[in-house]
Amino acid sequence: MIKVTKLNNDEIVVNAELIEFVESSPDTIISLTNGKKIMVKETPDEIIKRAAAYRRLALGLDLREADKGETT
């Protein structure tokens, strides 16, 4: 789950697993796999960062190691 801010400044929590795609036109719109769309203040890049951080946390990866990049 990731927190985002709707255009009316209400914070909501979105299931990151349901994000199908994110577009900017010019407002950021999150499209979910169930067909719902949410217009938010965050940029697409910020949504990507939050979804990636959620995914690392869900997989139990150490966030400090994941931010360093691959070590192999």
C-alpha positions in Angstrom: 0.0 0.0 0.0 1.2 3.5 -0.8 0.0 6.9 0.3 -0.9 9.5 -2.3 -2.6 12.9 -2.2 -5.7 13.6 -4.2 -6.1 17.0 -5.8 -8.4 18.1 -2.9 -5.5 17.4 -0.5 -7.1 14.2 0.9 -4.6 11.5 1.6 -5.5 8.0 0.5 -3.8 4.7 0.5 -3.7 2.7 -2.8 -2.9 -0.9 -3.2 0.3 -0.8 -5.2 -0.3 -4.3 -6.5 -3.4 -2.9 -8.4 -1.5 -0.2 -10.3 -1.7 -0.9 -14.0 -0.1 2.3 -15.3 0.5 5.9 -14.4 0.2 8.8 -16.8 0.8 12.6 -16.6 -1.6 14.7 -18.7 -0.8 17.2 -17.0 -2.2 15.9 -13.7 -1.0 12.5 -12.6 -3.5 9.7 -13.1 -3.1 6.3 -11.6 -5.1 3.6 -13.5 -5.8 0.4 -11.5 -6.4 -3.1 -12.9 -10.1 -2.9 -11.8 -10.7 0.1 -14.1 -10.7 2.8 -11.5 -8.7 6.0 -12.0 -7.3 8.2 -9.3 -6.0 11.8 -10.0 -3.2 12.7 -7.6 -0.7 15.4 -6.9 2.4 13.2 -6.9 4.5 12.9 -10.0 4.7 9.6 -11.9 8.3 9.3 -10.7 7.2 9.7 -7.1 4.5 7.0 -7.6 7.2 4.7 -9.1 9.5 5.3 -6.1 6.8 4.6 -3.6 5.6 1.5 -5.4 9.2 0.1 -5.7 9.8 0.8 -2.0 6.5 -1.0 -1.1 7.6 -3.9 -3.3 11.0 -4.2 -1.6 9.4 -4.1 1.8 6.8 -6.7 0.8 9.6 -9.0 -0.4 11.5 -8.4 2.8 14.5 -6.8 1.1 16.8 -4.4 3.1 16.0 -1.0 1.7 19.5 0.2 2.3 20.9 -2.6 0.2 18.3 -2.1 -2.5 19.2 1.6 -2.8 22.9 0.8 -3.4 22.1 -1.1 -6.6 23.3 -4.5 -7.6 26.4 -5.8 -5.9 27.2 -8.7 -8.2 
